[in-house]
Amino acid sequence: KSVYKGLRPLTASDIAEAVYVCASRPAHVNIHQLRIMPTAQATAMLAHRR
C-alpha cells in the first residue's frame, strides 16, 4: 500500500460523470473509445507523483 501513498485514485463518481457525459451526447455523436486515467499514475515500475 505504500506504493500508492500520496496518489489520488479515480473514484466511482469520476467514472459515473464520464459515463453521463458520453451518454448525454446527441444521437449523431459516436464516442468510439474512452480512456480514463488519474493524473497521478502508478505502474509496476514507475509512479508519477505531483
PDBQT receptor file of N, H, CA, C and O in Angstrom, charges set to zero:
ATOM      1  N   LYS A   1       0.810  -1.195   0.000  1.00  0.00    +0.000 N 
ATOM      2  CA  LYS A   1       0.000   0.000   0.000  1.00  0.00    +0.000 C 
ATOM      3  C   LYS A   1       0.853   1.260   0.000  1.00  0.00    +0.000 C 
ATOM      4  O   LYS A   1       0.387   2.309  -0.443  1.00  0.00    +0.000 OA
ATOM      5  N   SER A   2       2.068   1.187   0.475  1.00  0.00    +0.000 N 
ATOM      6  H   SER A   2       2.447   0.334   0.835  1.00  0.00    +0.000 HD
ATOM      7  CA  SER A   2       2.904   2.390   0.499  1.00  0.00    +0.000 C 
ATOM      8  C   SER A   2       3.232   2.880  -0.908  1.00  0.00    +0.000 C 
ATOM      9  O   SER A   2       3.540   4.056  -1.103  1.00  0.00    +0.000 OA
ATOM     10  N   VAL A   3       3.165   1.979  -1.889  1.00  0.00    +0.000 N 
ATOM     11  H   VAL A   3       2.914   1.024  -1.731  1.00  0.00    +0.000 HD
ATOM     12  CA  VAL A   3       3.398   2.373  -3.284  1.00  0.00    +0.000 C 
ATOM     13  C   VAL A   3       2.383   3.426  -3.713  1.00  0.00    +0.000 C 
ATOM     14  O   VAL A   3       2.713   4.327  -4.484  1.00  0.00    +0.000 OA
ATOM     15  N   TYR A   4       1.163   3.320  -3.222  1.00  0.00    +0.000 N 
ATOM     16  H   TYR A   4       0.896   2.589  -2.596  1.00  0.00    +0.000 HD
ATOM     17  CA  TYR A   4       0.090   4.224  -3.626  1.00  0.00    +0.000 C 
ATOM     18  C   TYR A   4      -0.073   5.430  -2.703  1.00  0.00    +0.000 C 
ATOM     19  O   TYR A   4      -0.938   6.276  -2.931  1.00  0.00    +0.000 OA
ATOM     20  N   LYS A   5       0.754   5.509  -1.666  1.00  0.00    +0.000 N 
ATOM     21  H   LYS A   5       1.457   4.821  -1.481  1.00  0.00    +0.000 HD
ATOM     22  CA  LYS A   5       0.646   6.622  -0.732  1.00  0.00    +0.000 C 
ATOM     23  C   LYS A   5       0.910   7.942  -1.468  1.00  0.00    +0.000 C 
ATOM     24  O   LYS A   5       1.894   8.078  -2.196  1.00  0.00    +0.000 OA
ATOM     25  N   GLY A   6       0.025   8.892  -1.265  1.00  0.00    +0.000 N 
ATOM     26  H   GLY A   6      -0.774   8.782  -0.674  1.00  0.00    +0.000 HD
ATOM     27  CA  GLY A   6       0.172  10.191  -1.908  1.00  0.00    +0.000 C 
ATOM     28  C   GLY A   6      -0.430  10.274  -3.296  1.00  0.00    +0.000 C 
ATOM     29  O   GLY A   6      -0.426  11.345  -3.902  1.00  0.00    +0.000 OA
ATOM     30  N   LEU A   7      -0.949   9.168  -3.818  1.00  0.00    +0.000 N 
ATOM     31  H   LEU A   7      -0.952   8.297  -3.326  1.00  0.00    +0.000 HD
ATOM     32  CA  LEU A   7      -1.597   9.160  -5.127  1.00  0.00    +0.000 C 
ATOM     33  C   LEU A   7      -3.104   9.254  -4.939  1.00  0.00    +0.000 C 
ATOM     34  O   LEU A   7      -3.666   8.582  -4.073  1.00  0.00    +0.000 OA
ATOM     35  N   ARG A   8      -3.752  10.072  -5.733  1.00  0.00    +0.000 N 
ATOM     36  H   ARG A   8      -3.295  10.617  -6.436  1.00  0.00    +0.000 HD
ATOM     37  CA  ARG A   8      -5.200  10.224  -5.633  1.00  0.00    +0.000 C 
ATOM     38  C   ARG A   8      -5.859   9.346  -6.699  1.00  0.00    +0.000 C 
ATOM     39  O   ARG A   8      -5.741   9.636  -7.890  1.00  0.00    +0.000 OA
ATOM     40  N   PRO A   9      -6.543   8.292  -6.296  1.00  0.00    +0.000 N 
ATOM     41  CA  PRO A   9      -7.155   7.387  -7.270  1.00  0.00    +0.000 C 
ATOM     42  C   PRO A   9      -8.440   7.972  -7.852  1.00  0.00    +0.000 C 
ATOM     43  O   PRO A   9      -9.023   8.906  -7.301  1.00  0.00    +0.000 OA
ATOM     44  N   LEU A  10      -8.861   7.408  -8.966  1.00  0.00    +0.000 N 
ATOM     45  H   LEU A  10      -8.387   6.650  -9.414  1.00  0.00    +0.000 HD
ATOM     46  CA  LEU A  10     -10.169   7.750  -9.510  1.00  0.00    +0.000 C 
ATOM     47  C   LEU A  10     -11.241   7.210  -8.580  1.00  0.00    +0.000 C 
ATOM     48  O   LEU A  10     -11.041   6.200  -7.905  1.00  0.00    +0.000 OA
ATOM     49  N   THR A  11     -12.369   7.884  -8.549  1.00  0.00    +0.000 N 
ATOM     50  H   THR A  11     -12.531   8.704  -9.097  1.00  0.00    +0.000 HD
ATOM     51  CA  THR A  11     -13.483   7.433  -7.716  1.00  0.00    +0.000 C 
ATOM     52  C   THR A  11     -14.626   6.965  -8.607  1.00  0.00    +0.000 C 
ATOM     53  O   THR A  11     -14.632   7.215  -9.812  1.00  0.00    +0.000 OA
ATOM     54  N   ALA A  12     -15.574   6.295  -8.009  1.00  0.00    +0.000 N 
ATOM     55  H   ALA A  12     -15.569   6.092  -7.030  1.00  0.00    +0.000 HD
ATOM     56  CA  ALA A  12     -16.766   5.875  -8.752  1.00  0.00    +0.000 C 
ATOM     57  C   ALA A  12     -17.478   7.089  -9.332  1.00  0.00    +0.000 C 
ATOM     58  O   ALA A  12     -18.032   7.022 -10.429  1.00  0.00    +0.000 OA
ATOM     59  N   SER A  13     -17.465   8.183  -8.611  1.00  0.00    +0.000 N 
ATOM     60  H   SER A  13     -17.014   8.238  -7.719  1.00  0.00    +0.000 HD
ATOM     61  CA  SER A  13     -18.093   9.416  -9.082  1.00  0.00    +0.000 C 
ATOM     62  C   SER A  13     -17.392   9.961 -10.328  1.00  0.00    +0.000 C 
ATOM     63  O   SER A  13     -18.051  10.474 -11.232  1.00  0.00    +0.000 OA
ATOM     64  N   ASP A  14     -16.080   9.855 -10.383  1.00  0.00    +0.000 N 
ATOM     65  H   ASP A  14     -15.544   9.438  -9.648  1.00  0.00    +0.000 HD
ATOM     66  CA  ASP A  14     -15.325  10.287 -11.565  1.00  0.00    +0.000 C 
ATOM     67  C   ASP A  14     -15.762   9.498 -12.797  1.00  0.00    +0.000 C 
ATOM     68  O   ASP A  14     -15.989  10.068 -13.865  1.00  0.00    +0.000 OA
ATOM     69  N   ILE A  15     -15.875   8.194 -12.635  1.00  0.00    +0.000 N 
ATOM     70  H   ILE A  15     -15.691   7.731 -11.768  1.00  0.00    +0.000 HD
ATOM     71  CA  ILE A  15     -16.271   7.332 -13.749  1.00  0.00    +0.000 C 
ATOM     72  C   ILE A  15     -17.721   7.600 -14.133  1.00  0.00    +0.000 C 
ATOM     73  O   ILE A  15     -18.043   7.697 -15.318  1.00  0.00    +0.000 OA
ATOM     74  N   ALA A  16     -18.594   7.719 -13.140  1.00  0.00    +0.000 N 
ATOM     75  H   ALA A  16     -18.332   7.639 -12.178  1.00  0.00    +0.000 HD
ATOM     76  CA  ALA A  16     -20.012   7.976 -13.410  1.00  0.00    +0.000 C 
ATOM     77  C   ALA A  16     -20.200   9.279 -14.177  1.00  0.00    +0.000 C 
ATOM     78  O   ALA A  16     -21.031   9.347 -15.082  1.00  0.00    +0.000 OA
ATOM     79  N   GLU A  17     -19.448  10.300 -13.831  1.00  0.00    +0.000 N 
ATOM     80  H   GLU A  17     -18.772  10.244 -13.095  1.00  0.00    +0.000 HD
ATOM     81  CA  GLU A  17     -19.563  11.582 -14.534  1.00  0.00    +0.000 C 
ATOM     82  C   GLU A  17     -19.139  11.445 -15.995  1.00  0.00    +0.000 C 
ATOM     83  O   GLU A  17     -19.779  12.007 -16.883  1.00  0.00    +0.000 OA
ATOM     84  N   ALA A  18     -18.063  10.700 -16.247  1.00  0.00    +0.000 N 
ATOM     85  H   ALA A  18     -17.542  10.243 -15.526  1.00  0.00    +0.000 HD
ATOM     86  CA  ALA A  18     -17.611  10.485 -17.620  1.00  0.00    +0.000 C 
ATOM     87  C   ALA A  18     -18.643   9.698 -18.421  1.00  0.00    +0.000 C 
ATOM     88  O   ALA A  18     -18.893  10.010 -19.585  1.00  0.00    +0.000 OA
ATOM     89  N   VAL A  19     -19.237   8.688 -17.812  1.00  0.00    +0.000 N 
ATOM     90  H   VAL A  19     -19.034   8.434 -16.866  1.00  0.00    +0.000 HD
ATOM     91  CA  VAL A  19     -20.278   7.900 -18.486  1.00  0.00    +0.000 C 
ATOM     92  C   VAL A  19     -21.487   8.775 -18.787  1.00  0.00    +0.000 C 
ATOM     93  O   VAL A  19     -22.064   8.683 -19.870  1.00  0.00    +0.000 OA
ATOM     94  N   TYR A  20     -21.870   9.612 -17.849  1.00  0.00    +0.000 N 
ATOM     95  H   TYR A  20     -21.401   9.687 -16.969  1.00  0.00    +0.000 HD
ATOM     96  CA  TYR A  20     -23.003  10.520 -18.064  1.00  0.00    +0.000 C 
ATOM     97  C   TYR A  20     -22.740  11.457 -19.239  1.00  0.00    +0.000 C 
ATOM     98  O   TYR A  20     -23.604  11.649 -20.094  1.00  0.00    +0.000 OA
ATOM     99  N   VAL A  21     -21.553  12.032 -19.276  1.00  0.00    +0.000 N 
ATOM    100  H   VAL A  21     -20.850  11.876 -18.582  1.00  0.00    +0.000 HD
ATOM    101  CA  VAL A  21     -21.215  12.938 -20.380  1.00  0.00    +0.000 C 
ATOM    102  C   VAL A  21     -21.311  12.201 -21.710  1.00  0.00    +0.000 C 
ATOM    103  O   VAL A  21     -21.856  12.741 -22.674  1.00  0.00    +0.000 OA
ATOM    104  N   CYS A  22     -20.796  10.988 -21.777  1.00  0.00    +0.000 N 
ATOM    105  H   CYS A  22     -20.354  10.550 -20.995  1.00  0.00    +0.000 HD
ATOM    106  CA  CYS A  22     -20.875  10.205 -23.016  1.00  0.00    +0.000 C 
ATOM    107  C   CYS A  22     -22.321   9.890 -23.382  1.00  0.00    +0.000 C 
ATOM    108  O   CYS A  22     -22.717  10.033 -24.539  1.00  0.00    +0.000 OA
ATOM    109  N   ALA A  23     -23.099   9.467 -22.406  1.00  0.00    +0.000 N 
ATOM    110  H   ALA A  23     -22.777   9.351 -21.466  1.00  0.00    +0.000 HD
ATOM    111  CA  ALA A  23     -24.483   9.059 -22.663  1.00  0.00    +0.000 C 
ATOM    112  C   ALA A  23     -25.392  10.237 -23.004  1.00  0.00    +0.000 C 
ATOM    113  O   ALA A  23     -26.445  10.047 -23.613  1.00  0.00    +0.000 OA
ATOM    114  N   SER A  24     -25.004  11.429 -22.625  1.00  0.00    +0.000 N 
ATOM    115  H   SER A  24     -24.148  11.583 -22.131  1.00  0.00    +0.000 HD
ATOM    116  CA  SER A  24     -25.872  12.584 -22.864  1.00  0.00    +0.000 C 
ATOM    117  C   SER A  24     -25.546  13.323 -24.167  1.00  0.00    +0.000 C 
ATOM    118  O   SER A  24     -26.108  14.387 -24.430  1.00  0.00    +0.000 OA
ATOM    119  N   ARG A  25     -24.653  12.773 -24.972  1.00  0.00    +0.000 N 
ATOM    120  H   ARG A  25     -24.197  11.909 -24.758  1.00  0.00    +0.000 HD
ATOM    121  CA  ARG A  25     -24.350  13.386 -26.267  1.00  0.00    +0.000 C 
ATOM    122  C   ARG A  25     -25.516  13.151 -27.222  1.00  0.00    +0.000 C 
ATOM    123  O   ARG A  25     -26.275  12.198 -27.046  1.00  0.00    +0.000 OA
ATOM    124  N   PRO A  26     -25.667  14.009 -28.229  1.00  0.00    +0.000 N 
ATOM    125  CA  PRO A  26     -26.734  13.813 -29.219  1.00  0.00    +0.000 C 
ATOM    126  C   PRO A  26     -26.586  12.469 -29.939  1.00  0.00    +0.000 C 
ATOM    127  O   PRO A  26     -25.503  11.884 -29.963  1.00  0.00    +0.000 OA
ATOM    128  N   ALA A  27     -27.670  11.995 -30.516  1.00  0.00    +0.000 N 
ATOM    129  H   ALA A  27     -28.550  12.470 -30.497  1.00  0.00    +0.000 HD
ATOM    130  CA  ALA A  27     -27.694  10.673 -31.156  1.00  0.00    +0.000 C 
ATOM    131  C   ALA A  27     -26.688  10.551 -32.297  1.00  0.00    +0.000 C 
ATOM    132  O   ALA A  27     -26.229   9.447 -32.591  1.00  0.00    +0.000 OA
ATOM    133  N   HIS A  28     -26.340  11.650 -32.940  1.00  0.00    +0.000 N 
ATOM    134  H   HIS A  28     -26.713  12.547 -32.701  1.00  0.00    +0.000 HD
ATOM    135  CA  HIS A  28     -25.408  11.572 -34.070  1.00  0.00    +0.000 C 
ATOM    136  C   HIS A  28     -23.936  11.537 -33.633  1.00  0.00    +0.000 C 
ATOM    137  O   HIS A  28     -23.042  11.445 -34.474  1.00  0.00    +0.000 OA
ATOM    138  N   VAL A  29     -23.690  11.608 -32.338  1.00  0.00    +0.000 N 
ATOM    139  H   VAL A  29     -24.416  11.682 -31.654  1.00  0.00    +0.000 HD
ATOM    140  CA  VAL A  29     -22.316  11.584 -31.825  1.00  0.00    +0.000 C 
ATOM    141  C   VAL A  29     -21.952  10.152 -31.441  1.00  0.00    +0.000 C 
ATOM    142  O   VAL A  29     -22.678   9.491 -30.698  1.00  0.00    +0.000 OA
ATOM    143  N   ASN A  30     -20.820   9.687 -31.959  1.00  0.00    +0.000 N 
ATOM    144  H   ASN A  30     -20.230  10.224 -32.563  1.00  0.00    +0.000 HD
ATOM    145  CA  ASN A  30     -20.329   8.353 -31.636  1.00  0.00    +0.000 C 
ATOM    146  C   ASN A  30     -19.032   8.492 -30.853  1.00  0.00    +0.000 C 
ATOM    147  O   ASN A  30     -18.042   9.006 -31.375  1.00  0.00    +0.000 OA
ATOM    148  N   ILE A  31     -19.030   8.046 -29.630  1.00  0.00    +0.000 N 
ATOM    149  H   ILE A  31     -19.833   7.628 -29.206  1.00  0.00    +0.000 HD
ATOM    150  CA  ILE A  31     -17.801   8.027 -28.839  1.00  0.00    +0.000 C 
ATOM    151  C   ILE A  31     -17.240   6.623 -28.975  1.00  0.00    +0.000 C 
ATOM    152  O   ILE A  31     -17.747   5.669 -28.384  1.00  0.00    +0.000 OA
ATOM    153  N   HIS A  32     -16.190   6.519 -29.762  1.00  0.00    +0.000 N 
ATOM    154  H   HIS A  32     -15.778   7.294 -30.242  1.00  0.00    +0.000 HD
ATOM    155  CA  HIS A  32     -15.633   5.219 -30.117  1.00  0.00    +0.000 C 
ATOM    156  C   HIS A  32     -14.853   4.596 -28.962  1.00  0.00    +0.000 C 
ATOM    157  O   HIS A  32     -14.994   3.405 -28.686  1.00  0.00    +0.000 OA
ATOM    158  N   GLN A  33     -14.046   5.384 -28.300  1.00  0.00    +0.000 N 
ATOM    159  H   GLN A  33     -13.931   6.351 -28.524  1.00  0.00    +0.000 HD
ATOM    160  CA  GLN A  33     -13.264   4.887 -27.173  1.00  0.00    +0.000 C 
ATOM    161  C   GLN A  33     -13.197   5.956 -26.093  1.00  0.00    +0.000 C 
ATOM    162  O   GLN A  33     -13.285   7.153 -26.369  1.00  0.00    +0.000 OA
ATOM    163  N   LEU A  34     -13.042   5.507 -24.884  1.00  0.00    +0.000 N 
ATOM    164  H   LEU A  34     -12.971   4.536 -24.659  1.00  0.00    +0.000 HD
ATOM    165  CA  LEU A  34     -12.887   6.425 -23.763  1.00  0.00    +0.000 C 
ATOM    166  C   LEU A  34     -11.844   5.829 -22.827  1.00  0.00    +0.000 C 
ATOM    167  O   LEU A  34     -12.005   4.710 -22.339  1.00  0.00    +0.000 OA
ATOM    168  N   ARG A  35     -10.794   6.567 -22.582  1.00  0.00    +0.000 N 
ATOM    169  H   ARG A  35     -10.664   7.475 -22.979  1.00  0.00    +0.000 HD
ATOM    170  CA  ARG A  35      -9.746   6.101 -21.677  1.00  0.00    +0.000 C 
ATOM    171  C   ARG A  35      -9.672   7.089 -20.523  1.00  0.00    +0.000 C 
ATOM    172  O   ARG A  35      -9.414   8.275 -20.727  1.00  0.00    +0.000 OA
ATOM    173  N   ILE A  36      -9.895   6.605 -19.334  1.00  0.00    +0.000 N 
ATOM    174  H   ILE A  36     -10.104   5.641 -19.168  1.00  0.00    +0.000 HD
ATOM    175  CA  ILE A  36      -9.896   7.456 -18.151  1.00  0.00    +0.000 C 
ATOM    176  C   ILE A  36      -8.756   7.008 -17.242  1.00  0.00    +0.000 C 
ATOM    177  O   ILE A  36      -8.676   5.847 -16.841  1.00  0.00    +0.000 OA
ATOM    178  N   MET A  37      -7.885   7.950 -16.931  1.00  0.00    +0.000 N 
ATOM    179  H   MET A  37      -7.950   8.893 -17.257  1.00  0.00    +0.000 HD
ATOM    180  CA  MET A  37      -6.747   7.648 -16.069  1.00  0.00    +0.000 C 
ATOM    181  C   MET A  37      -6.555   8.803 -15.092  1.00  0.00    +0.000 C 
ATOM    182  O   MET A  37      -6.856   9.947 -15.431  1.00  0.00    +0.000 OA
ATOM    183  N   PRO A  38      -6.067   8.530 -13.903  1.00  0.00    +0.000 N 
ATOM    184  CA  PRO A  38      -5.782   9.627 -12.972  1.00  0.00    +0.000 C 
ATOM    185  C   PRO A  38      -4.555  10.408 -13.447  1.00  0.00    +0.000 C 
ATOM    186  O   PRO A  38      -3.705   9.872 -14.158  1.00  0.00    +0.000 OA
ATOM    187  N   THR A  39      -4.475  11.666 -13.051  1.00  0.00    +0.000 N 
ATOM    188  H   THR A  39      -5.166  12.101 -12.474  1.00  0.00    +0.000 HD
ATOM    189  CA  THR A  39      -3.308  12.459 -13.446  1.00  0.00    +0.000 C 
ATOM    190  C   THR A  39      -2.056  11.998 -12.716  1.00  0.00    +0.000 C 
ATOM    191  O   THR A  39      -0.955  12.108 -13.256  1.00  0.00    +0.000 OA
ATOM    192  N   ALA A  40      -2.199  11.490 -11.516  1.00  0.00    +0.000 N 
ATOM    193  H   ALA A  40      -3.094  11.400 -11.077  1.00  0.00    +0.000 HD
ATOM    194  CA  ALA A  40      -1.081  10.874 -10.799  1.00  0.00    +0.000 C 
ATOM    195  C   ALA A  40      -1.248   9.371 -10.968  1.00  0.00    +0.000 C 
ATOM    196  O   ALA A  40      -2.210   8.788 -10.467  1.00  0.00    +0.000 OA
ATOM    197  N   GLN A  41      -0.318   8.749 -11.667  1.00  0.00    +0.000 N 
ATOM    198  H   GLN A  41       0.463   9.223 -12.074  1.00  0.00    +0.000 HD
ATOM    199  CA  GLN A  41      -0.452   7.343 -12.023  1.00  0.00    +0.000 C 
ATOM    200  C   GLN A  41       0.673   6.523 -11.406  1.00  0.00    +0.000 C 
ATOM    201  O   GLN A  41       1.742   7.044 -11.089  1.00  0.00    +0.000 OA
ATOM    202  N   ALA A  42       0.413   5.246 -11.245  1.00  0.00    +0.000 N 
ATOM    203  H   ALA A  42      -0.456   4.823 -11.502  1.00  0.00    +0.000 HD
ATOM    204  CA  ALA A  42       1.453   4.336 -10.783  1.00  0.00    +0.000 C 
ATOM    205  C   ALA A  42       1.383   3.060 -11.605  1.00  0.00    +0.000 C 
ATOM    206  O   ALA A  42       0.301   2.544 -11.882  1.00  0.00    +0.000 OA
ATOM    207  N   THR A  43       2.540   2.562 -11.989  1.00  0.00    +0.000 N 
ATOM    208  H   THR A  43       3.420   2.982 -11.765  1.00  0.00    +0.000 HD
ATOM    209  CA  THR A  43       2.634   1.263 -12.647  1.00  0.00    +0.000 C 
ATOM    210  C   THR A  43       3.570   0.405 -11.801  1.00  0.00    +0.000 C 
ATOM    211  O   THR A  43       4.025   0.833 -10.740  1.00  0.00    +0.000 OA
ATOM    212  N   ALA A  44       3.847  -0.776 -12.261  1.00  0.00    +0.000 N 
ATOM    213  H   ALA A  44       3.477  -1.124 -13.122  1.00  0.00    +0.000 HD
ATOM    214  CA  ALA A  44       4.741  -1.658 -11.515  1.00  0.00    +0.000 C 
ATOM    215  C   ALA A  44       6.157  -1.085 -11.420  1.00  0.00    +0.000 C 
ATOM    216  O   ALA A  44       6.882  -1.370 -10.467  1.00  0.00    +0.000 OA
ATOM    217  N   MET A  45       6.546  -0.282 -12.405  1.00  0.00    +0.000 N 
ATOM    218  H   MET A  45       5.957  -0.051 -13.179  1.00  0.00    +0.000 HD
ATOM    219  CA  MET A  45       7.913   0.225 -12.453  1.00  0.00    +0.000 C 
ATOM    220  C   MET A  45       8.049   1.721 -12.161  1.00  0.00    +0.000 C 
ATOM    221  O   MET A  45       9.156   2.198 -11.910  1.00  0.00    +0.000 OA
ATOM    222  N   LEU A  46       6.941   2.467 -12.190  1.00  0.00    +0.000 N 
ATOM    223  H   LEU A  46       6.042   2.079 -12.394  1.00  0.00    +0.000 HD
ATOM    224  CA  LEU A  46       7.051   3.918 -12.113  1.00  0.00    +0.000 C 
ATOM    225  C   LEU A  46       5.837   4.519 -11.429  1.00  0.00    +0.000 C 
ATOM    226  O   LEU A  46       4.715   4.049 -11.615  1.00  0.00    +0.000 OA
ATOM    227  N   ALA A  47       6.057   5.534 -10.655  1.00  0.00    +0.000 N 
ATOM    228  H   ALA A  47       6.969   5.916 -10.503  1.00  0.00    +0.000 HD
ATOM    229  CA  ALA A  47       4.955   6.291 -10.060  1.00  0.00    +0.000 C 
ATOM    230  C   ALA A  47       5.168   7.762 -10.375  1.00  0.00    +0.000 C 
ATOM    231  O   ALA A  47       6.225   8.319 -10.078  1.00  0.00    +0.000 OA
ATOM    232  N   HIS A  48       4.171   8.387 -10.971  1.00  0.00    +0.000 N 
ATOM    233  H   HIS A  48       3.312   7.934 -11.211  1.00  0.00    +0.000 HD
ATOM    234  CA  HIS A  48       4.222   9.822 -11.255  1.00  0.00    +0.000 C 
ATOM    235  C   HIS A  48       3.483  10.521 -10.134  1.00  0.00    +0.000 C 
ATOM    236  O   HIS A  48       2.271  10.363  -9.989  1.00  0.00    +0.000 OA
ATOM    237  N   ARG A  49       4.195  11.280  -9.356  1.00  0.00    +0.000 N 
ATOM    238  H   ARG A  49       5.180  11.408  -9.475  1.00  0.00    +0.000 HD
ATOM    239  CA  ARG A  49       3.592  11.976  -8.219  1.00  0.00    +0.000 C 
ATOM    240  C   ARG A  49       3.652  13.472  -8.455  1.00  0.00    +0.000 C 
ATOM    241  O   ARG A  49       4.559  13.978  -9.117  1.00  0.00    +0.000 OA
ATOM    242  N   ARG A  50       2.679  14.165  -7.907  1.00  0.00    +0.000 N 
ATOM    243  H   ARG A  50       1.943  13.754  -7.370  1.00  0.00    +0.000 HD
ATOM    244  CA  ARG A  50       2.649  15.628  -8.007  1.00  0.00    +0.000 C 
ATOM    245  C   ARG A  50       3.223  16.230  -6.756  1.00  0.00    +0.000 C 
ATOM    246  O   ARG A  50       3.291  17.454  -6.635  1.00  0.00    +0.000 OA
TER     247      ARG A  50
